[in-house]
Amino acid sequence: MAAKETSADYQVAGFVREFDGYTYRFIVVHSSALETRKENTQKRSIEKALTSMTKKTAKLEKEPFACEPDALGALQALKREVENKGFKCGGHVETRKFKSYSKRGRPEQTDEGSVEVTYHAVIEILGPDEALYQQKLKEDSTFVLITSVLDEKVLSNVEVLREYKHQNSVEEAFRFLKSPVYLGQTLLNRRERVEAMGYVFILVLMIACYLQFRVRKALEEKNEYVLDPGNKKNTRPSIKRIFEILEDVLVMITPQG
C-alpha cells in the first residue's frame, strides 16, 4: 500500500506479530524523502571510507615482510576490512629484490653485496559494492511503527502513519511546558495537587497554542513577518519567539472612574 504526502512518497505494509507476550500490529514504512537524505549521507560516507582505505592499502604495500605467509596474512586481514566497509577489492603478494651491502654509505668496488627479497601485500580497491550499498540504503530509509490497534478497519496503516507524522507538532508544543523559564522549582507533595497542576499545564498549553495560531494566521493574511536575530524573516514564529517579542511591550494599568 502506498501513501502520498506533500513532501514524500511512502510505501507501507502492516503485519500482526507477537512481541514480549503481547500481540501488536507493526507497520513497515519506506520514505522516499528519507531515502534521498540517506543517499546524500551515504555518498559522503563512501568517499570518506574510500579515502581511509586507500591510505591503509598504500601504507601496507610499503611494509616489507620477511616471508610470503606473513604478507599473505596481512593481505587477507586488510581485504576483509575493506570488504566490510562495502568495497570490492583484489590483491596479491608481490616480491621485491634489492641489494644489501656490508657497510653503510657508498659500497666499495670489491663489495658485490647480496640480493635480498621482501614480500609486499598489494591491494587494489575496485569500487563500492553497489548491491550492498543499495540494500543498506533501503534499510536506512525504512522505519517501523507499532500499534496495539489490530483491526485495520478501526485504524488503517496510512492513518497510523499520518498520526505519527503529526506527533512532532505535539512534541514541539510540550517542549514549551518543559522550559524552566516558564516554570521554576515547584514542590507538590500530594497526588491530587500533582494532578491539578497537570490540568493547569494543559490549559496554559492550549492558550499558548491558540496564541501561536492567531499570530501565524494574522501574519499570513497580512503577508507580514517577524524579524529573528540576524534579521531573518520568520512567518511562523514559535510560542517562545512570540513571548520574546511580547516581553518588549509595556503594559500600563490606569484606574477607571
KOLZAZA-602931 format. One record per residue (C-alpha): x, z, y; residue in three letters; residue number from 1. Coordinates in pm, 1 decimal, padded with zeros to 6 digits. Layout:
N
[[X,Z,Y],"ALA",NUM],
...
***
This chain:
257
[[00000.0,00000.0,00000.0],"MET",1],
[[00131.0,-00086.5,00346.1],"ALA",2],
[[00061.8,00093.0,00673.4],"ALA",3],
[[00147.6,-00068.0,01006.2],"LYS",4],
[[00224.4,00131.6,01320.8],"GLU",5],
[[00320.2,00008.8,01666.6],"THR",6],
[[00694.7,00055.9,01621.5],"SER",7],
[[00746.9,00027.0,01245.7],"ALA",8],
[[00606.5,-00106.8,00920.4],"ASP",9],
[[00554.5,00144.8,00641.2],"TYR",10],
[[00521.3,00098.1,00267.8],"GLN",11],
[[00360.7,00394.4,00093.9],"VAL",12],
[[00291.4,00485.5,-00266.5],"ALA",13],
[[00132.7,00807.8,-00399.2],"GLY",14],
[[00199.7,00993.3,-00723.4],"PHE",15],
[[00043.4,01310.7,-00862.8],"VAL",16],
[[00304.4,01529.6,-01029.3],"ARG",17],
[[00350.4,01891.9,-01130.2],"GLU",18],
[[00613.8,02092.8,-00945.6],"PHE",19],
[[00701.7,02458.2,-00998.7],"ASP",20],
[[00382.4,02517.7,-01192.2],"GLY",21],
[[00152.5,02354.1,-00935.8],"TYR",22],
[[00007.9,02005.4,-00905.6],"THR",23],
[[00078.1,01806.9,-00587.6],"TYR",24],
[[00046.1,01455.1,-00457.6],"ARG",25],
[[00375.5,01302.7,-00346.5],"PHE",26],
[[00372.7,01010.7,-00103.1],"ILE",27],
[[00688.5,00798.5,-00102.2],"VAL",28],
[[00728.7,00623.2,00234.1],"VAL",29],
[[00965.5,00343.8,00330.5],"HIS",30],
[[01008.0,00282.1,00705.4],"SER",31],
[[01131.4,-00048.1,00848.9],"SER",32],
[[01235.3,00122.1,01175.1],"ALA",33],
[[01430.5,00385.5,00984.5],"LEU",34],
[[01595.4,00112.2,00777.8],"GLU",35],
[[01709.8,-00064.8,01095.9],"THR",36],
[[01865.2,00254.9,01229.9],"ARG",37],
[[02027.4,00334.6,00896.7],"LYS",38],
[[02159.7,-00022.0,00871.7],"GLU",39],
[[02345.9,00015.3,01201.4],"ASN",40],
[[02478.9,00353.6,01090.7],"THR",41],
[[02583.9,00207.5,00757.0],"GLN",42],
[[02778.3,-00076.1,00923.0],"LYS",43],
[[02979.1,00175.3,01124.0],"ARG",44],
[[03032.1,00384.7,00811.4],"SER",45],
[[03158.7,00080.5,00616.1],"ILE",46],
[[03403.5,-00012.1,00892.8],"GLU",47],
[[03532.4,00344.3,00913.0],"LYS",48],
[[03570.1,00374.9,00535.4],"ALA",49],
[[03740.8,00034.3,00512.5],"LEU",50],
[[03996.5,00134.7,00776.8],"THR",51],
[[04067.1,00460.9,00595.1],"SER",52],
[[04100.1,00298.4,00251.8],"MET",53],
[[04322.0,00017.0,00387.2],"THR",54],
[[04564.5,00275.4,00525.9],"LYS",55],
[[04570.6,00458.8,00193.6],"LYS",56],
[[04635.9,00146.3,-00011.4],"THR",57],
[[04912.9,00036.7,00226.6],"ALA",58],
[[05075.6,00380.1,00203.0],"LYS",59],
[[05054.8,00382.0,-00177.3],"LEU",60],
[[05206.6,00033.5,-00200.1],"GLU",61],
[[05519.9,00157.5,-00020.9],"LYS",62],
[[05559.0,00456.2,-00252.7],"GLU",63],
[[05814.0,00387.2,-00532.7],"PRO",64],
[[05758.7,00513.8,-00886.7],"PHE",65],
[[06031.0,00554.4,-01145.9],"ALA",66],
[[05821.6,00417.7,-01431.5],"CYS",67],
[[05524.3,00188.9,-01484.4],"GLU",68],
[[05288.1,00454.3,-01632.1],"PRO",69],
[[05323.9,00669.8,-01316.9],"ASP",70],
[[05247.7,00373.3,-01091.6],"ALA",71],
[[04953.3,00273.0,-01312.2],"LEU",72],
[[04810.5,00626.3,-01297.6],"GLY",73],
[[04829.9,00630.8,-00916.3],"ALA",74],
[[04674.1,00282.6,-00908.4],"LEU",75],
[[04375.0,00383.8,-01121.9],"GLN",76],
[[04317.8,00704.0,-00923.3],"ALA",77],
[[04306.4,00522.7,-00589.5],"LEU",78],
[[04091.5,00240.7,-00733.7],"LYS",79],
[[03830.9,00498.7,-00837.1],"ARG",80],
[[03835.6,00645.8,-00486.6],"GLU",81],
[[03795.2,00301.6,-00327.8],"VAL",82],
[[03506.6,00213.1,-00561.4],"GLU",83],
[[03337.5,00548.7,-00494.7],"ASN",84],
[[03342.6,00458.1,-00125.3],"LYS",85],
[[03140.5,00145.8,-00211.6],"GLY",86],
[[03409.1,-00124.4,-00219.4],"PHE",87],
[[03511.0,-00376.2,-00481.4],"LYS",88],
[[03883.7,-00395.5,-00541.3],"CYS",89],
[[04154.0,-00530.6,-00767.5],"GLY",90],
[[04506.9,-00414.7,-00832.2],"GLY",91],
[[04823.9,-00441.5,-01033.0],"HIS",92],
[[05163.5,-00278.0,-01075.0],"VAL",93],
[[05448.1,-00464.4,-00910.0],"GLU",94],
[[05818.0,-00427.9,-00994.6],"THR",95],
[[06078.7,-00445.7,-00720.1],"ARG",96],
[[06452.9,-00470.0,-00766.8],"LYS",97],
[[06723.0,-00357.9,-00529.1],"PHE",98],
[[07095.4,-00292.8,-00540.6],"LYS",99],
[[07229.1,00059.0,-00524.0],"SER",100],
[[07590.8,00136.7,-00426.8],"TYR",101],
[[07803.5,00437.3,-00496.1],"SER",102],
[[07867.4,00516.5,-00128.6],"LYS",103],
[[07659.4,00507.0,00187.1],"ARG",104],
[[07731.8,00250.4,00456.3],"GLY",105],
[[07882.5,-00095.4,00416.1],"ARG",106],
[[07976.4,-00145.8,00049.1],"PRO",107],
[[08336.6,-00231.9,-00039.0],"GLU",108],
[[08413.8,-00574.7,-00181.1],"GLN",109],
[[08509.8,-00421.9,-00512.4],"THR",110],
[[08182.7,-00223.2,-00533.2],"ASP",111],
[[07941.1,-00452.4,-00712.0],"GLU",112],
[[07672.3,-00185.0,-00724.2],"GLY",113],
[[07395.6,-00152.7,-00978.3],"SER",114],
[[07048.7,-00302.3,-00993.6],"VAL",115],
[[06763.6,-00051.2,-00989.4],"GLU",116],
[[06394.5,-00113.6,-01047.5],"VAL",117],
[[06100.0,00064.2,-00885.6],"THR",118],
[[05731.9,00028.5,-00961.7],"TYR",119],
[[05463.3,-00001.2,-00693.9],"HIS",120],
[[05083.8,00020.0,-00711.1],"ALA",121],
[[04928.7,-00274.7,-00523.5],"VAL",122],
[[04555.2,-00262.4,-00447.4],"ILE",123],
[[04351.6,-00536.6,-00282.5],"GLU",124],
[[04016.4,-00443.0,-00129.5],"ILE",125],
[[03779.6,-00735.9,-00188.6],"LEU",126],
[[03495.4,-00611.4,00028.7],"GLY",127],
[[03191.1,-00382.8,00018.6],"PRO",128],
[[02970.4,-00371.6,-00289.0],"ASP",129],
[[02658.5,-00529.9,-00138.2],"GLU",130],
[[02426.1,-00429.0,-00420.8],"ALA",131],
[[02537.3,-00066.3,-00396.7],"LEU",132],
[[02501.9,-00054.6,-00018.6],"TYR",133],
[[02158.9,-00221.8,-00026.8],"GLN",134],
[[02040.2,00036.1,-00278.3],"GLN",135],
[[02177.3,00317.5,-00064.5],"LYS",136],
[[02012.6,00167.0,00244.2],"LEU",137],
[[01674.8,00164.1,00069.3],"LYS",138],
[[01720.4,00527.4,-00033.5],"GLU",139],
[[01828.9,00637.8,00315.1],"ASP",140],
[[01528.8,00470.5,00478.2],"SER",141],
[[01279.9,00631.5,00238.7],"THR",142],
[[01132.1,00980.3,00261.7],"PHE",143],
[[00877.4,01177.8,00059.6],"VAL",144],
[[00570.4,01365.8,00183.2],"LEU",145],
[[00386.5,01627.1,-00022.3],"ILE",146],
[[00025.7,01746.3,-00008.4],"THR",147],
[[-00197.7,01970.9,-00216.7],"SER",148],
[[-00495.9,01738.9,-00146.2],"VAL",149],
[[-00501.7,01540.0,-00469.1],"LEU",150],
[[-00808.2,01324.7,-00400.4],"ASP",151],
[[-00718.4,01011.1,-00201.8],"GLU",152],
[[-01083.3,00973.7,-00101.1],"LYS",153],
[[-01056.4,01301.3,00089.3],"VAL",154],
[[-00718.5,01221.7,00245.1],"LEU",155],
[[-00561.1,00881.6,00180.4],"SER",156],
[[-00187.9,00814.1,00163.4],"ASN",157],
[[-00198.4,00640.3,00501.9],"VAL",158],
[[-00384.0,00935.7,00657.2],"GLU",159],
[[-00121.3,01177.1,00522.8],"VAL",160],
[[00147.9,00960.4,00683.6],"LEU",161],
[[-00044.4,00948.6,01012.2],"ARG",162],
[[-00079.3,01327.9,01017.2],"GLU",163],
[[00292.2,01360.9,00950.6],"TYR",164],
[[00375.9,01123.0,01237.6],"LYS",165],
[[00161.5,01329.5,01475.8],"HIS",166],
[[00330.1,01650.7,01365.1],"GLN",167],
[[00608.2,01606.6,01618.7],"ASN",168],
[[00369.8,01644.3,01914.1],"SER",169],
[[00253.6,01979.2,01772.1],"VAL",170],
[[00610.2,02099.0,01722.2],"GLU",171],
[[00702.7,01992.1,02076.1],"GLU",172],
[[00412.3,02197.8,02210.4],"ALA",173],
[[00509.8,02512.1,02019.3],"PHE",174],
[[00868.6,02476.2,02141.3],"ARG",175],
[[00726.7,02571.1,02481.1],"PHE",176],
[[00598.6,02902.7,02343.9],"LEU",177],
[[00930.4,02988.5,02178.1],"LYS",178],
[[01121.3,02977.6,02505.5],"SER",179],
[[01233.1,03326.0,02624.6],"PRO",180],
[[01184.4,03202.9,02983.9],"VAL",181],
[[00808.2,03240.8,02942.1],"TYR",182],
[[00803.5,03545.9,02716.8],"LEU",183],
[[01051.9,03832.2,02727.6],"GLY",184],
[[01100.3,04108.6,02473.3],"GLN",185],
[[00768.5,04248.2,02356.4],"THR",186],
[[00705.3,04539.0,02121.0],"LEU",187],
[[00383.6,04527.3,01921.2],"LEU",188],
[[00363.0,04798.1,01656.6],"ASN",189],
[[00009.4,04736.3,01534.5],"ARG",190],
[[-00115.3,04445.6,01328.2],"ARG",191],
[[-00424.0,04381.3,01542.9],"GLU",192],
[[-00209.7,04365.3,01858.0],"ARG",193],
[[00015.0,04106.1,01698.9],"VAL",194],
[[-00295.1,03906.2,01607.9],"GLU",195],
[[-00432.6,03939.7,01962.2],"ALA",196],
[[-00100.3,03820.9,02107.3],"MET",197],
[[-00121.9,03517.9,01879.7],"GLY",198],
[[-00458.0,03423.2,02033.5],"TYR",199],
[[-00310.4,03469.8,02381.4],"VAL",200],
[[-00030.2,03230.9,02281.5],"PHE",201],
[[-00282.1,02969.1,02171.6],"ILE",202],
[[-00477.9,02998.8,02498.5],"LEU",203],
[[-00156.9,02964.0,02702.4],"VAL",204],
[[-00054.5,02662.8,02496.4],"LEU",205],
[[-00395.0,02497.1,02542.1],"MET",206],
[[-00377.3,02543.5,02921.0],"ILE",207],
[[-00019.0,02415.8,02935.1],"ALA",208],
[[-00101.6,02110.2,02722.3],"CYS",209],
[[-00405.2,02033.2,02937.6],"TYR",210],
[[-00187.7,02059.4,03249.4],"LEU",211],
[[00062.0,01819.0,03093.8],"GLN",212],
[[-00218.1,01578.2,03001.0],"PHE",213],
[[-00364.5,01580.7,03355.4],"ARG",214],
[[-00025.2,01529.1,03520.9],"VAL",215],
[[00072.3,01240.5,03292.3],"ARG",216],
[[-00266.2,01075.4,03331.2],"LYS",217],
[[-00251.6,01103.5,03711.8],"ALA",218],
[[00099.3,00955.9,03720.1],"LEU",219],
[[-00017.7,00665.8,03504.0],"GLU",220],
[[-00328.3,00596.5,03716.6],"GLU",221],
[[-00131.4,00606.8,04043.2],"LYS",222],
[[00169.1,00424.4,03895.7],"ASN",223],
[[00395.0,00707.2,04011.5],"GLU",224],
[[00671.9,00916.3,03856.9],"TYR",225],
[[00870.5,01236.3,03899.8],"VAL",226],
[[01244.7,01243.9,03954.9],"LEU",227],
[[01453.1,01422.1,03695.5],"ASP",228],
[[01811.2,01538.4,03756.3],"PRO",229],
[[02031.7,01235.2,03814.6],"GLY",230],
[[01744.1,01057.0,03993.9],"ASN",231],
[[01597.8,00939.5,03663.8],"LYS",232],
[[01235.9,00824.8,03682.3],"LYS",233],
[[01006.7,01009.4,03441.0],"ASN",234],
[[00643.6,00904.2,03393.9],"THR",235],
[[00581.3,01150.4,03106.4],"ARG",236],
[[00722.5,01487.0,03216.1],"PRO",237],
[[00721.3,01772.3,02966.7],"SER",238],
[[00549.0,02106.2,03020.8],"ILE",239],
[[00883.3,02263.3,03103.1],"LYS",240],
[[00965.0,01994.2,03361.1],"ARG",241],
[[00621.1,02031.5,03526.2],"ILE",242],
[[00671.9,02406.5,03559.2],"PHE",243],
[[01017.1,02349.1,03708.9],"GLU",244],
[[00859.8,02126.9,03975.3],"ILE",245],
[[00580.0,02375.9,04045.2],"LEU",246],
[[00831.6,02656.7,04096.2],"GLU",247],
[[00921.7,02498.4,04431.8],"ASP",248],
[[00561.1,02510.8,04551.2],"VAL",249],
[[00496.4,02802.9,04788.4],"LEU",250],
[[00161.3,02974.3,04732.7],"VAL",251],
[[00021.2,03183.0,05017.0],"MET",252],
[[-00288.4,03401.8,04983.7],"ILE",253],
[[-00475.4,03497.1,05301.2],"THR",254],
[[-00775.6,03732.5,05330.3],"PRO",255],
[[-01109.6,03565.8,05398.8],"GLN",256],
[[-01384.8,03726.7,05614.5],"GLY",257],
***
